[in-house]
Amino acid sequence: MSDEAARVETFAVVRHPSGGPLPDIGRPGIALLLCGINPGTTSGTQGCHFAGPSNRFWRALADAGLTSRRLRPSEQDLLPAFGIGLTNLCPRTTTRASEVSADELRGGAARLRRLAADWRPRVVAVLGVTAFRVAFERPDARVGPQNDPPGWWVLHNPSGLNAHATPAEHAQSLRTAGRAAGLIVDA
């Protein structure tokens, strides 16, 4: 049995109903909870987070050193074995994140706070600065660690529709958050 398979057997995946087509992936005690904006149409159809063909999430996660290899979206249940959880601010599937209303984002922020209180990750990272600004009513928020609440971060949105960051920048921001969560230890 591979080390990865053994880790999967060791930790049960807790799926909390999110009111939409994609479950939250994680468990109490994960180190890093990553929160997308909402599922795209491909993700909604496949039932997997970040499943769009142009989405850079899975590549960036591997390039950051947070997983042992590039996982497929269908392998999302392996993430808790790496200390990582996944959720979304809004469970509703859309073609573009801009179709999500401010009220939906603010409601998602409240739900994310509850989930973080239940699972107690060291770091919660929202993947999308514009969505974070609206959801948490922080219009001046920037990518990186946030002072309020402590332990919360804003990272780049990995959607292929977001051209604001390169694949290397996605990986670097995930690596930095992973280091803060204790998942990456420099030699």
C-alpha positions, 0 to 999 in steps of 0.5 A, spaced: 500 500 500 502 506 498 503 512 503 498 516 500 493 510 500 495 509 507 494 516 509 487 516 506 485 510 510 487 513 516 483 519 516 475 519 514 473 525 510 467 529 513 462 531 508 458 537 510 452 539 506 453 545 502 446 546 500 449 545 493 452 540 488 459 540 491 460 537 498 465 540 503 471 536 503 475 536 510 475 534 517 476 537 524 484 538 525 486 539 517 491 545 517 489 549 511 482 550 509 481 553 501 475 556 499 473 557 492 468 562 490 463 558 487 463 552 482 463 553 475 459 549 470 464 543 469 465 542 477 457 542 478 457 537 472 462 533 475 461 534 482 468 535 483 471 542 486 476 546 480 474 541 475 474 546 469 479 544 464 483 551 464 482 551 472 490 552 475 488 549 482 490 542 482 497 544 478 498 549 483 497 545 489 502 540 486 507 545 484 506 548 491 509 542 494 502 541 498 501 534 494 505 529 492 503 529 485 498 533 481 491 530 483 485 530 478 479 533 481 476 526 482 481 525 487 479 531 491 477 526 497 485 525 498 486 532 500 484 531 508 490 526 508 495 532 506 491 536 511 487 540 506 480 541 506 476 545 500 469 549 500 466 554 496 463 561 499 457 560 494 454 553 492 451 555 486 454 553 480 455 559 475 459 560 468 462 566 471 464 568 479 461 575 477 454 572 477 454 571 484 451 576 488 454 580 494 448 577 498 450 570 496 458 572 498 456 575 505 452 569 506 458 564 504 462 568 509 458 567 515 458 559 513 465 559 512 466 562 519 462 556 522 465 551 518 472 554 520 470 554 527 468 547 527 474 544 523 479 549 526 484 549 521 491 553 522 489 557 516 483 559 512 485 561 505 479 564 500 481 564 493 479 570 490 481 577 492 474 581 489 470 575 492 473 576 499 472 584 499 465 583 498 464 577 502 467 580 508 466 587 507 473 589 507 474 593 500 481 594 501 483 587 502 489 585 498 492 578 497 496 575 502 495 574 510 489 578 513 490 581 520 482 580 521 481 575 522 488 572 524 490 566 520 485 568 514 489 569 507 487 571 501 490 568 495 489 568 487 483 565 484 486 559 480 480 560 475 482 560 467 478 566 467 483 570 472 489 572 468 491 576 474 496 571 476 501 566 473 501 559 474 508 560 478 504 566 482 499 561 484 503 556 486 508 561 490 501 563 494 499 556 496 506 555 498 506 561 503 499 559 506 501 552 506 508 554 510 503 558 515 499 552 516 505 548 518 504 543 511 511 545 508 517 545 513 523 548 510 530 544 511 
